Amino acid sequence: MIAQGGTFPFVGQVRYLAGSSADSTLALITLSFANRVLTFVGDGSGQRATYNVSIDIAQGTTTIRHLDVHKVIRVASFHETQREDESVIFQQYLQVAPGTYSLSIAVRDEGGSNANSQQISLTVPRFGPHSLSTPISVYQVTPRTRTDTVPALIANPRSIIVLGRDTLAGLYLEGYGLPETERVGVAVLNDAHAVILRDTVNLVRQGSLSSALLEFPVASIGVGPVTVIASLVGSSDSVQAPLFLSFGDAFGITSFDQLLSYLRFFTSPERLQALRDTPADQRAAAWAAFWKQTDPNPATPEHEALRDYFKRIATANGRYQEKGTPGWLTDRGKVYVTLGEPDQAGQQMGTSSARSRGEIWVYTQYNLRLVFTTQGAIGRYRLTASSEADFERVVKREQSR
């Protein structure tokens, strides 16, 4: 994978498919970055930005391929220009002979000063008969039927699957010169290298080219990084691809334990402890059961409760952050994340000598009135002892249902 920080952070991958001849390979270079790194200007119907991607493939001091790609991005509103999530996807196919190369990528905002570059080594494979391509993480794909064309796909350069939003993780895979009866074994390994899913799939054959979209239900995988390994049945050769299951860019969740830490206000301590005590090789199944038990509307593909819960965490981090403490872990944050927006909220000022301030939140549904107080100009808001007890009583009652 490709990753670069700085003033123009981007993430990407290079994946490979068979080329139009035995001596060529089709390299797919994908990048993703956020709208906010680009300089947008109004153009009458919305906002417009331009950027340039320069690609060089070299062997030693000899440049084999050079490409400059100019792109235009248009969005409907100024608000969209400030998006910090993956909002721009760049992808470029290049035909190159199998071999070892140096790849240089330079990305530049043409309307401003943001720019960045990355150089990596490439080992471009040769795809002969009875072989598989490298799997490509995709949002959507229409398979190609001939190797002298390219598949119509939208790549997922970060290979990130968002739990609570995405229901399936998709990987596009091709096979070359395979018999019609050939089957592909697929395994999903967690970060402890334990197999959490295993399956066998058929590739759809058209001429000498076969293909399949490998789709995995995210509720059966869990959270964190996983590796998908595919191989022809009976063969020791394999291809693989990474997937990262998270709740989006705003949350640095990279392990099962971190996920459970984030869920402290979502469910009961007993249920979380049961998940913590689950052996690593059984966590995917335990997570799938937890997903099913807590999904308020199983008829829909989304887990609306988890989706809304993590949205509240993001909102709390923006509203209620206190020095040294993320917003969702403050007293106001934990109440907001657990119960949502109060029906009424108001300021309460103390005496001038005490310089105390406070807030009162009212939740009509729970017949609950909570008081937060603070001392000094930049003090921390704290639930009063009686409000803390009332809040905990409501939470315990709701979690027991």
C-alpha positions in Angstrom: 0.0 0.0 0.0 0.9 3.7 -0.4 0.6 6.1 2.5 1.8 9.7 3.0 1.0 12.4 5.5 2.0 16.1 5.5 0.0 18.9 3.9 -1.5 16.6 1.3 -2.1 13.2 3.0 -3.1 10.4 0.7 -3.5 6.6 0.8 -3.4 4.2 -2.1 -2.5 0.8 -3.5 -1.1 -0.8 -6.6 -2.9 -4.0 -7.8 -2.3 -6.2 -10.8 -4.3 -7.8 -13.5 -3.3 -9.7 -16.7 -2.4 -7.5 -19.6 -3.3 -7.8 -23.2 -0.4 -10.1 -24.0 1.8 -12.6 -22.1 4.5 -10.0 -21.8 2.4 -7.3 -20.3 0.7 -6.7 -16.9 -2.1 -4.2 -16.2 -1.2 -2.2 -13.1 -4.0 -0.3 -11.3 -2.8 2.7 -9.3 -5.4 4.0 -6.8 -5.2 7.0 -4.4 -7.7 8.6 -2.1 -7.6 11.9 -0.2 -10.0 14.4 1.3 -11.7 17.4 -0.3 -10.2 19.7 2.3 -6.6 19.4 0.9 -7.8 21.0 -2.4 -8.4 24.7 -3.1 -12.0 25.2 -4.3 -13.4 28.2 -6.0 -17.0 29.1 -6.9 -17.9 28.5 -10.6 -21.5 29.6 -10.6 -23.1 26.2 -10.1 -21.0 25.1 -7.1 -17.4 24.7 -6.1 -14.5 23.6 -8.4 -11.0 22.4 -7.7 -8.2 20.9 -9.9 -5.3 18.6 -9.0 -2.5 16.9 -10.9 -1.0 13.4 -10.4 2.4 12.7 -11.9 3.4 9.0 -12.2 6.9 7.7 -13.1 7.9 4.1 -13.4 11.7 3.6 -13.7 14.3 0.9 -13.7 17.5 2.3 -12.3 18.0 5.7 -14.0 15.8 4.9 -17.0 12.2 6.1 -16.9 10.0 3.4 -18.4 6.7 5.3 -18.2 5.8 8.8 -17.4 2.2 10.1 -17.0 0.7 13.5 -16.0 -3.0 13.3 -15.1 -5.0 16.5 -14.7 -8.3 16.1 -12.8 -11.2 18.5 -12.0 -13.4 18.0 -8.9 -16.8 19.7 -8.7 -19.1 19.7 -5.6 -22.4 21.3 -5.0 -21.7 23.4 -1.8 -18.9 25.0 0.2 -19.7 22.6 3.0 -18.6 19.6 0.9 -15.2 21.3 0.3 -14.4 20.8 4.0 -15.0 17.1 4.1 -12.2 15.3 6.0 -13.1 11.7 5.0 -12.1 9.9 1.9 -13.9 12.0 -0.7 -11.7 11.9 -3.8 -10.7 8.7 -5.5 -8.0 8.7 -8.2 -7.4 5.6 -10.3 -5.2 4.9 -13.3 -4.4 1.8 -15.4 -0.9 1.4 -16.9 0.4 -1.5 -19.1 3.9 -2.5 -18.0 6.1 -5.5 -18.6 6.6 -7.9 -15.6 9.7 -7.0 -13.6 11.1 -4.9 -10.7 10.6 -1.1 -10.8 10.6 2.1 -8.8 7.3 3.9 -8.7 7.2 7.7 -8.0 3.9 9.4 -7.4 3.5 13.2 -6.9 0.1 14.8 -6.1 -0.4 18.6 -6.3 -3.3 20.9 -5.7 -3.2 23.1 -8.7 -5.1 25.9 -7.0 -2.9 26.1 -3.9 0.4 25.1 -2.4 -0.5 21.6 -1.0 1.5 18.8 -2.5 3.1 15.5 -1.7 5.0 12.6 -3.2 5.8 9.0 -2.5 8.3 6.5 -4.0 8.0 2.7 -3.6 9.4 -0.4 -5.1 7.2 -2.5 -7.4 7.5 -6.2 -8.3 5.1 -6.5 -11.3 4.0 -10.2 -11.6 3.6 -12.2 -14.8 0.2 -13.9 -15.2 0.4 -17.1 -17.1 -2.2 -19.9 -17.5 -3.7 -21.3 -14.4 -3.1 -18.1 -12.3 -5.0 -15.6 -10.2 -4.8 -11.8 -10.2 -4.2 -9.8 -7.1 -7.6 -9.1 -5.4 -8.8 -5.5 -5.7 -10.9 -3.9 -3.0 -13.8 -2.2 -4.7 -17.0 -0.3 -4.1 -18.5 -1.5 -7.3 -17.4 -3.4 -10.4 -18.5 -4.6 -13.8 -16.1 -7.5 -14.7 -14.3 -7.4 -18.1 -14.5 -10.2 -20.5 -11.2 -9.8 -22.4 -7.7 -8.9 -21.2 -7.3 -6.2 -23.9 -9.9 -4.1 -22.0 -10.2 -2.9 -18.4 -12.9 -3.7 -15.8 -15.3 -0.9 -15.0 -14.8 -0.5 -11.3 -14.6 2.1 -8.5 -11.7 1.1 -6.3 -11.6 1.3 -2.5 -7.9 2.6 -2.2 -7.9 2.4 1.6 -9.6 -1.0 1.7 -11.6 0.4 4.7 -15.0 -1.2 5.4 -17.2 0.9 7.7 -19.2 -1.2 10.2 -22.7 0.0 10.7 -22.7 1.4 7.2 -21.3 -1.3 4.9 -22.8 -4.7 4.9 -20.4 -6.5 2.6 -16.7 -6.2 1.9 -16.0 -6.7 -1.8 -12.9 -7.9 -3.6 -12.6 -8.3 -7.4 -10.6 -11.3 -8.5 -9.7 -12.7 -11.9 -8.4 -16.1 -13.1 -6.6 -16.9 -16.3 -6.7 -20.1 -18.4 -8.7 -22.0 -15.8 -10.8 -25.0 -16.5 -14.6 -24.4 -16.1 -14.7 -26.7 -13.0 -11.8 -24.8 -11.2 -12.7 -23.6 -7.8 -11.0 -21.0 -5.6 -10.5 -21.4 -1.9 -10.8 -18.2 0.2 -9.8 -17.6 3.8 -10.0 -14.5 6.0 -7.4 -14.2 8.7 -7.5 -11.8 11.7 -4.6 -9.9 13.1 -3.6 -12.9 15.1 -3.4 -15.0 11.9 -6.4 -17.1 13.0 -8.8 -18.1 10.2 -12.2 -16.5 10.9 -13.9 -17.3 7.6 -13.3 -20.0 5.0 -15.2 -20.6 1.8 -14.9 -22.0 -1.8 -16.2 -20.0 -4.7 -16.6 -20.5 -8.5 -15.3 -17.9 -10.9 -17.5 -17.0 -13.9 -15.7 -18.0 -17.1 -15.9 -16.1 -20.4 -13.3 -17.3 -22.9 -9.9 -17.7 -21.2 -10.8 -15.0 -18.6 -12.7 -15.9 -15.3 -13.8 -13.5 -12.6 -15.7 -13.1 -9.4 -16.6 -10.5 -6.8 -15.7 -12.0 -3.4 -18.1 -10.6 -0.9 -17.9 -11.1 2.9 -20.6 -10.1 5.4 -18.9 -7.6 7.7 -20.9 -8.7 10.7 -19.2 -12.0 10.5 -15.7 -10.6 10.4 -15.5 -8.2 13.3 -13.3 -5.2 13.5 -9.6 -4.4 12.8 -7.3 -5.5 10.1 -7.8 -8.7 8.3 -6.1 -10.5 5.3 -8.0 -12.2 2.6 -6.1 -15.1 1.0 -7.3 -16.8 -2.2 -5.8 -19.8 -4.0 -6.8 -22.4 -6.5 -8.0 -25.5 -4.8 -5.1 -27.9 -4.4 -2.5 -25.3 -5.2 0.1 -23.9 -2.7 0.3 -20.6 -4.6 -1.9 -17.8 -3.2 -2.8 -14.1 -3.6 -3.9 -11.8 -0.9 -5.3 -8.4 -0.1 -5.8 -6.4 3.1 -9.1 -5.2 4.5 -9.6 -2.8 7.4 -12.9 -2.9 9.3 -13.6 0.2 11.3 -16.2 2.8 12.1 -14.7 5.4 9.8 -11.7 7.8 9.7 -12.8 9.6 12.9 -12.1 6.5 15.0 -8.7 4.9 15.3 -10.1 1.5 16.0 -7.6 -1.2 15.0 -8.3 -4.0 17.4 -11.2 -5.9 19.0 -10.3 -4.5 22.4 -10.3 -1.0 21.2 -13.8 -1.5 19.7 -15.1 -2.8 23.0 -13.6 0.3 24.7 -15.6 2.5 22.4 -18.8 0.6 23.1 -18.7 1.3 26.9 -21.8 3.5 26.6 -23.6 1.4 24.1 -24.3 -1.8 26.0 -23.9 -3.3 29.5 -20.6 -4.1 31.1 -21.5 -7.7 31.4 -22.1 -8.1 27.7 -18.8 -6.3 26.9 -17.0 -8.5 29.3 -18.4 -11.6 27.7 -17.1 -10.4 24.3 -13.6 -9.6 25.9 -13.5 -13.2 27.3 -14.2 -14.7 23.9 -11.2 -16.6 22.4 -9.7 -14.9 19.4 -10.8 -17.6 16.9 -14.4 -17.3 18.1 -14.6 -13.5 18.2 -16.0 -13.1 14.7 -19.0 -15.4 15.5 -19.4 -13.6 18.9 -19.4 -10.3 17.2 -22.0 -11.5 14.6 -24.3 -12.6 17.4 -23.9 -9.3 19.2 -24.6 -7.4 16.0 -27.8 -9.4 15.5 -29.0 -9.1 19.1 -28.5 -5.3 19.2 -29.7 -4.4 15.7 -33.0 -2.6 16.1 -34.1 -3.3 12.6 -32.7 -6.6 11.2 -34.7 -6.2 8.0 -32.4 -3.4 6.9 -28.7 -3.9 5.9 -27.5 -1.2 8.3 -27.1 -1.5 12.0 -28.8 1.8 12.7 -28.1 1.8 16.5 -24.3 1.5 16.0 -24.4 4.0 13.2 -26.1 6.6 15.3 -24.0 5.8 18.4 -20.8 6.5 16.6 -22.3 9.6 15.0 -23.0 10.8 18.6 -19.4 10.1 19.6 -18.2 12.2 16.7 -20.5 15.1 17.7 -19.6 14.9 21.3 -15.9 15.1 20.4 -16.6 18.4 18.6 -18.9 19.9 21.3 -17.7 18.7 24.7 -13.9 18.3 24.5 -12.1 19.4 27.7 -8.4 19.8 28.2 -6.8 16.4 28.0 -10.1 14.6 27.6 -11.9 13.6 24.4 -15.5 15.0 24.2 -17.2 11.7 24.4 -15.5 10.8 27.7 -16.5 14.0 29.5 -19.6 13.9 31.7 -21.6 15.9 29.2 -20.2 13.7 26.4 -21.1 10.4 28.0 -24.7 11.5 28.7 -25.1 12.8 25.1 -23.6 9.6 23.6 -25.8 7.4 25.8 -29.1 9.2 25.7 -28.8 11.6 22.7 -29.9 15.2 22.5 -31.7 16.4 25.6 -35.3 17.7 25.2 -34.3 20.9 27.0 -30.9 22.3 27.8 -30.1 25.6 29.6 -27.3 27.5 31.3 -27.3 28.1 35.1 -25.0 30.6 36.7 -23.9 30.5 40.3 -22.8 33.3 42.6 -20.2 35.7 41.4 -17.9 34.9 44.3 -17.9 31.1 43.5 -17.7 31.8 39.8 -19.6 28.6 39.2 -21.5 27.8 36.1 -23.8 25.0 35.2 -26.1 23.4 32.7 -29.4 21.6 33.1 -30.4 18.9 30.7 -33.9 17.5 30.7 -34.9 14.1 29.1 -38.7 13.9 29.1 -38.8 10.3 28.0 -36.9 9.2 31.0 -38.3 11.7 33.5 -34.7 12.8 34.0 -33.3 16.1 35.0 -29.5 16.3 35.0 -27.3 19.1 36.5 -23.7 19.8 35.4 -21.6 22.2 37.4 -18.2 23.7 37.0 -15.9 26.0 39.0 -13.8 28.8 37.5 -13.6 30.2 34.0 -12.2 27.0 32.3 -13.4 24.4 34.8 -14.7 20.9 33.8 -18.4 20.2 33.7 -19.3 17.5 36.2 -22.6 15.8 37.0 -23.7 16.5 40.5 -23.8 13.4 42.8 -27.6 13.1 42.7 -27.6 13.6 38.9 -24.9 10.9 38.4 -27.0 8.5 40.5 -30.2 9.3 38.5 -28.3 8.9 35.2 -26.8 5.5 36.1 -30.2 4.3 37.3 -31.7 5.1 33.9 -28.8 3.6 32.0 -29.0 0.4 34.0 -32.8 0.1 33.5 -32.5 0.7 29.7 -29.7 -1.8 29.2 -31.6 -4.5 31.1 -34.4 -4.4 28.6 
